[in-house]
Amino acid sequence: MAYDAIKMKDWQISEAAEANMPTPDEWREKLGLQKDEILPYGRIAKLDFLKIIDRLKDKKDGKYIEVTAITPTPLGEGKSTTSCGLMEGLGKRGKSVGGALRQPSGGPTMNIKGTAAGGGNALLIPMTEYSLGLTGDINDIMNAHNLAMVALTARMQHERNYDDEQLDRLTKMRRLNIDPTRVEFGWIIDFCAQSLRNIVIGLGGRMDGYTMQSKFGIAVSSELMAMLSIVTDLADLRQRMDEITLAYDKKGKPITTGDLEAGGAMTAWMRNTINPTLCCTAEYQPCFVHAGPFANIAVGQSSIIADRIGLKMFEYHVTESGFAADIGFEKFWNVKCRFSGLKPHVSVLTTTVRALKMHGGGPKVVAGIPLPEEYTKENIGLVEKGLENMLHLISVIRKSGINPVVCINAFHTDTKAEWAVIKKAAEAAGARCAVSTHWADGGDGALELADAVMDAANEEAEFKFLYPNEMKLRQRVEKIAKEVYGAEDVSWNAVATEKAKAFEADPKYNDFATMMVKTHLSLTHDPTLKGVPKGWTLPIRDVLIYSGARFLCPCAGDISLMPGTSSDPALRRVDVDVKTGKVTGIF
């Protein structure tokens, strides 16, 4: 049944839907799983990936559906809502369907964005568990990541305090000569904590650590989260865990987790993260939760592991990419699919009337202040001006050979005339288009979307990458900038140029993925520029190395790996009913 999404808050809908949510034992029977393939965690469960994929290895894959969006605005486009709604719509059509979403970070949940559980009648349940740590994957990643920093900083202290003979006797390791000015790694915490962006550690005496500048990033920006997104199994994770670059020595040689013999202990912390968590939509379509968000500073994809088992278990498997098609879809297309070998059939481009109006020059939106009437009353002119962003991103999807379907994520303030303008433009650009009222009506409201996706999935997709693997780093960046972002040129500062030349000259980096780091709020590096800006240059200021994930990360503009908490964060409204223990206020 569909709940009254206008009168009820998301947590109330989730609570009502959870009353009939299948238990782990019921899921095992419903999904045809063996007894040892499901690992209960209270009301939810993890799935034993290795056992399931081995049992189903010869089964034909289902249809592979990716969900992305136009360039984000403060009004929200609703990718997770659309992903859940599409699963519900396909379920209403009698299809075997499942999906994979990313685990939300505690930073946004307690800040402005709130949870990433979808909304209305198209949300993921159980919402509280999903929003507040789930089965502990992010916590395990934090422990593994910070353990590497513990090993590194302790090593620096001991090398300072002892001579070579003492060091050999105490550690049985050679002196690493770590350069304190070239420590690349930092610490992580899963909150938006701007006061931890730049810190000094080791204050006190010689036994209180090594005094130096350091930093914190948000947990989901960790290289270990990126690794979880793209590894194929536990053996792959273990191998990569020894390859993470933490710092450089005084001659410029990388110091890795393997040099510190920390990879085994780090893998021990992460051993359970390899298995996806089983949740479901409010209409009880199964959905795996695995890996994390932040496609502007990380890979921002649900995991290859979740997609592999979903494609074996279901006729249709829906997976979500972070932020807009210029970032999330581009990384899905040229990184995730290259690593996985999987070929998608359809990409759903989520859009809203309100977001297109903002791209068309609509007035600024301020949190806590009622929306200007341009967003709540019909305004065909603003919609038409904003269509350029949607059309640009349709063309990006078409370059991959994947069939695009535009989903108009409907709001009750939209008009049919506004929908008609969007639909006409999308279809003229070579995309199918469907209006979907899944937020208000659940699966019944997503039938048009489900039909469009099934229709597109039945067409052969001629999937191809944007660039060949042998293309050099700077050429790749130029191609992404011009063909995906719409830039006229790319500029590299001295630091980025020097690093790029070194990476290009070393054959061991030939198969490293190009993982762009850029604002999600614009096609450009400038978050204030909406629509499709013309005549601009993409500035590359640095190139980060994620050697465990095997990423080279060109940084465009100013991006922080640690977001900040706002003046009116969501945490002020989250509470617990002391009589029932139920969490309230998560949205």
N, C-alpha and C positions, 0 to 999 in steps of 0.2 A: 504494500500500500504506500501511497505518497502522503507525506505529512504536510501540514500547512507551513511552508518555508518562510512565508512573510511574517507570521505570528510567532513561530518557534525559532529559537536560537539553534545554531548548529549542534552544540553539545546536547541540547534537549532532543533533537532528532536522533543523534547518535545513541543516546541513552534509551530511547524508545525502540530503536532498531536492534539494539544489543540484546533485548529481551528474548529474541528468537534466533540469535546468532548461533550457528552450529558449533558444537564442542569439537575439540581435537579428534575425538573418536568418530564423531559424525562426519567430520571432514575426511577422515581416512576412508570411510566407506563411500562417501559421495564422490571422491576423486579417484577411487580405485587404487589407493596406496597400500603398500605392505605395512605390517605392524611396526617394523623397525625403521620405516622411512619417515615417520612423523615424530617429532620430539616436542611434547607438550611443555608450554610455559604458562601455566594458569589458563586463562581463557583463549590464549593464542598458542601458536606452535611454530617451531622451526621445521624445515624440511631437510632431510639428509640428501644434499645435492648429489654426492658421489654415487650413492646407492640408486637414486632415481634415474640419473642420467645413464648409468650402466645398464639398468633394466630396460630402458626405453631407447637405447642407442640406435636400434634399427628401425624405429618407427618414423614415418614421414613427418616432417615439420608442418605445422599449421601456417596460417597467414600471419604475416609480421606487420603490425601497424604501429607507427610512431606518431606521437602527439607533440606539436610544437606551437608557436604563437607568433603574432606580430610583435613589434617592439613594445616592451612593457611600458605602462603608464601607472601613476598612482591609483587609477581607477580599477586596475586589475583585469586580466583577460581570462583567467580561469582554466589553465591547462589541466590541473589535477581534477577540477570539477568536470571538465570535458572528458578526461580519461575515464573517470568513474561513470559518467553519464553514458559514454559510448559502450562500456562494458554492460551496463544495465540495459541499454537499447538492444544490443546483440543478444543478451539473455532473453529479452522479451520476444525476440524473433526465433527463439528456440535453439540458438547456437551454443555450442560448447565454447565458453570464452573465459579468459583470465587476463591478468595484467601484471605489470611490475611498476611500482612507484618508488621514489626515493624516500629515505627516512628524513623527517624534518629535523633541522638543527634547533637546539634550545635557544640560540641567539635570536632568530626571527620570531620564534614562538612567544618569547617573553618581551618582544620589542614591538615593532610596528606591524609587521606582516601577519603575525599570528601563525597558527599551525598551517601546514600544507595539506590538510586532509580533504580538500575539496570543500563543498558547501551545499546547503539546502538538502535536497533529496539525492544528490550525487556526491556522496562523501564516503570516506573510508572509515570503517569501524574495526575494533573499538577505539574511539577517538582519543580518549585520555591516554591509554597505553601508547598509541601511535605517536602522540604529541610529546610524551614525557619519558623518552628513553627506550621504549619498546623492550627488546630483550637484551639491551646493553651493548650493541655493536659500537656506537660512538664512544661509549665509556672505555671499551676495550681498545679502540684505536687511540684514544687519549693516553691510556696507560702505556701502550707500546711505543707511541711517538715520544712521550716524555721520558721513557726509559732510555731512549737513544741519547737524549740530551743529558740525562744523569750520567751515562757512561762517558760521554764526551767531556763534560765539565769536570768530572772526577779525574779523568785521565790528564786533563790540562793541569789540574792542581798538583797531582802526584809528580808529573814531569817537572814542574817548577820546584817542588820541595825536595826531590831526591836526585842524586847523581846517577850516572849510567849503571854503576855496579849495584847500587841500592835498588834502582828501578827494575833491573833484571831479576834480582833476588825476590822482590816483592810481587812483581806482576808477571814474570816470565814472558814479557813482551818487549820488543824493541822500542826505542824512543821514536815517537811519531812526529815530534817537532811541529805541532799544530800552530798555525798562524792565528792569533786571537783577533786579528783584523779581518780575517777571511772565514769566519764561521757563518755558513749559509743557513743552517737549521736554526729553529727557535723552539719555543714552547707552545702548547696549544691548550685552549679551554673552550668549552662549547657555549659561550655567551658573547654578546657584542660588548667588548670591554676596551674602549678606546684608551683608557689609562694604562693599559698593558702593551700598547703598540711599541713603545720604545722604553726600555728599562735598563737598569744597571744591576748586575748580580755579583755575588761574592764579596759584599761589603763585610768588613770585620777583620779578623786575623788570618794568618796563613792556613789555619785549619778550617776556615769558613768558605772554602771554595776559591775559584779563580775570578778575580775582579775584572769585569769587562762589560761592554754594552751587549744587550740581548734584546729579545722581542717575543711577543706572543702573536699567534694567529688564531682565527676561529677554527675549531676542531675539524670541521668538514672541508677546510682548505688544505688539510694535511696530505702529504704525498701518500700516506698509507690509505687514506680514503680513495684517492685516485687509483691506487693499486687494487683495492677491493673491487672497484668498478670494472676493471679490465682483465683480471686474472682468470685463468680457465679452471684452476683447481688448487688444492692446498700445496701441492708440490711446486706449482708455479709461484705461489705466494712466498713460499719458503726461499726459493732461489732469489727472487727479487729483493727479499728482505736484507740480504747481505750486500746489495748493490747501491744502497741509498748514499748519496753524497752529503756528508754532514758539514765538512769544512775542507780547507786546503792546508798543506804544510807550507813551510817557509820557502820551498822551492817551486810551489804552485801545483804540487801533485794532490789529487783528491784524497781525502780521508773518508773512508766509507764505514758503514755499520759493520761490514765484514772485518775491517781492520781492528775494530774494537771488540770483535767477537760477541756482538749484541744481537745479531739476527735471530738466533735460536730462541732466546728469551722473548724477543718481540713477537715472534710467531706464536709462542706459547700463549701470550696474552690474546692474540687474534684468532686462535684456532677455531673458535665457535662462530666467528663472524663470517666464515665461508658459506654458511647455510642461510638461505633466505628465510624471512619470517612470513608466515601465512596470516594475512588479514582478509577482509572482504569489503565489498561495497555495502551500502545500506539496503540493497536488494539481494545480497548474499552471493554475488559473483566473487570467486576467489581472486585475491590479488597479493602478489609477493611484494615485500618491502625489503629492499637491499641497496646499499650504498647511499650516498648523500647528495645534497644540492650544491649550489654556487657554481653554475656553469661559467660565470664571468671570471672566476679565479681558479677553477678546477675543471674536471671533465664534466661534472653535472649530469650524469646519466644513471639511471637504474642499471644494475650490473649485467654483464654478459652472462654470468651464471644464471640469474633469474630468467633472462630471455631464453637461454638454451633449454631449461626445463619447461618453461611455459609453452614454447613452440612444440615440444613433444607431448605435452599434456592436453592442449586445447586446439580446437579448430581455428580460433582467432586469439592472438596474443597481442595485447596493447601495452606499449612501453612509452615512457614519457622522457623528454629531453628538457633541460632547464632553460629558462628565459626564452628569448626569441630565436627565430630560425637562423639569424646571422651568427649566433653563438652556439646554442644548444644543438640545433639541427646540424650545423656545420661540423661540430665535433662528433655527433652521432654518425654522420655521413663519412667523414674522412679519417676518424680515429677509431671509434668504437666498432664500426662495421669492418674496418680493415683488420683490426685485431681479432674479431670474432669469426670472420668469414661468412656472417649471415647477411642475407639480401632481403631488405624490406620490400613490401608490396605497396604500401600506402603511407603518406604523411598527412596528418590532419593539422591544418593551420588554424589555430583558434583565434577568433577576433570578436570584438564587441562594437556595437554602435558607439558607445561612449568613448572607447579608446580611439576609434577612428576620428571622432570629433576633436579629440585633443591633438592628434597628429595633424589635423586640418587647421590648427591654429586656435583651438578653443581655449578659454581662460584657464588660468592656473587653479589647481585644486589644493586646498589646505585641509589637512586632517582636523576633524572636529568641527568644521564649519560646513553648513549645508551646501550642496552642490549648486553651482550657478545654473540658471534655467536652461542654458544651452545644452546641458547634458540630460535634462529631464523632460524637455519638450522637443517636438520634431524640428530638425534643422538639416534639411537635405544638403544645403550648401556646404556646411562643415563636414558632413560625411563624405561628400564628393572630393573635397580637398584632401581629406585624410586617406583616401583610397590608395594613394601612391605608395605608401608604406606597405600595405597589404600586397599590392601588385608586384612590388620589388621582391618581396619574400616568396611569392608564388613562383617567380622566375628563378629564384635561387633553388627551390625544391625541384623544379623541372630540369635544372642542369644536372641533377643527380640521376635522372631517369626514373625517379620514383613518382608515382601518381599522386598529385595533390588533391585534397578535399578541404575546402574552407568550411569551418564550423562557425556559424554565427551564434555565439553563446548569448542567448536572449535574456534581456531584462524587461521587467514589466513596464518600464518607461519608454521602451522602443516603439516604433510604429512600423506597420507593414510596408509603408512607402520607403522607409529607411532600409529595411531588409531588402526590398526589391532592388534598390540602387546597388547594394553590395553584391547581391547575387548576380545581377547582370554583368558587373565588372569582373567578378571572379570567373564566370563562365566564359567571357570573352577572352580572358587570359589563359584559358586552357585547363581550368580547375573545375571540378564539381563543387557544388555549394549547397549546404543544408542549414536551415534554421533549427535550432535545438533548444527546447525548454526543459532540459534535464534538471536544472536547479530547482524549478518549481514542481515539475511533474515526474522526475525520476526517469525510469526506462521508457515509460509511455511517451514522454516528451522528446526522446532521442531516437524515435523510430526512423524519421527522415534521415538523420545522420547515419544510423546503422545501415540503412539501405544504400546510401551513397558510398559508404566505406566498403560494403560487400561488393557493390558493383565495380568500384575501382580495383578491389583486390583480385577480381576475376580477369582483369586485363593484365597482360604480361608487362612487367616493369623491366626496363632495360638499364639496370643499375650500373653506374660507373662513378669512379672517384674523380674529384676535381683535379688532382695532380698525381703523377706517378711517384712511386716510393723513392726512386732514384733522384728526384728533383732536389736541388740544394735548398737549404733553409731560407735564404733571403728571396729566392725565386718563389718558394711556396707562399711566404708572407705576402709578397707582391700580388700573387694570383688571388689569394683569399681577400686581400684588401680591395682589389679592383673588382673582382667578379662577385663577391659576396657582400661586402660592405658598401661598394659603390665609390670607393676613393679614387682620386685622380692620380695620386702618387704615394710613395712611402719614403719617409726620411728616417735615417738611423743616426743616433748620436755616437760619439767616439767609443763609449763603453760598450754599447750594443754591437757596434761594428766589429770591434776587436774580438768580442766573444763569438759572434757569428762566424767570423773567418776561422777561428780556432776550431769550432765545432765542424765546420764544413771540410776542414783539412784532415780531420781524424776519422778514419773509416768506421770506427766503432759506433759513431753516432749516425751512420747512414740510415739505419732503420728506426731511429727515434721519431716518435710522432710529433707533429707541430701542434702545440696546444696554446692557442692564442689567449692572452689575458687582456680584457677590454671591458669597458663599462657595458652593462646590459640595457641601459636606458636610452641608447641612441645607436644608430648604425655607425656613427663615428666614435671617436675617443672622448668626445665632449658630451656629457650626459644632458646638457640643456638643449641640444639640437634634436628636434623631432622631425617626423616625416622622412624624406629622402634628401638630405643635404647634397649640394653639388659643389664641385671645384675645390675639394678639401684634400689635405695630405695627412696620412696616418703616421704619427710619430712613434718610433720604437726607441725606448729609453734604456731597456735592459733585456737580457735573455736569461731566465732562470733555468736550472737543470734539475729535473726529477729523474735521477738515473735509475732508481728502483722501478718506477712506473715506465721509464724509457720515454720521457717527454722532454722536449725543449720548448720553453714557454716564453715567447716574445711578449714583452709588456708594452702595451700601447697606452700612453697617457699615465695619469696618476691613479693607481689602483692599490688599495690597502687590503692585506689579507686578514685584517681585523676590523670589521664594521663597528660603528658606534651605536650606543643605545640612545634613543630619542628622549626628549623632555617629557613626553607622556606615553611611556611604554605600556604594553599590554599587561605586564606583570602586576600593575596596580589593580587590575580587575580580576585576577585569578585568585581563587580561594578554595577552601575545603569545607564542606558541610560536616561539622564535628559529630553529628548524630549518625550520619550514614557513611562518612568517609569519602563521599563522591566529590570530585573536582568540578568546580564551576568556573565560568568566565573564559574558558579557552574558546577562541573563535577561529 
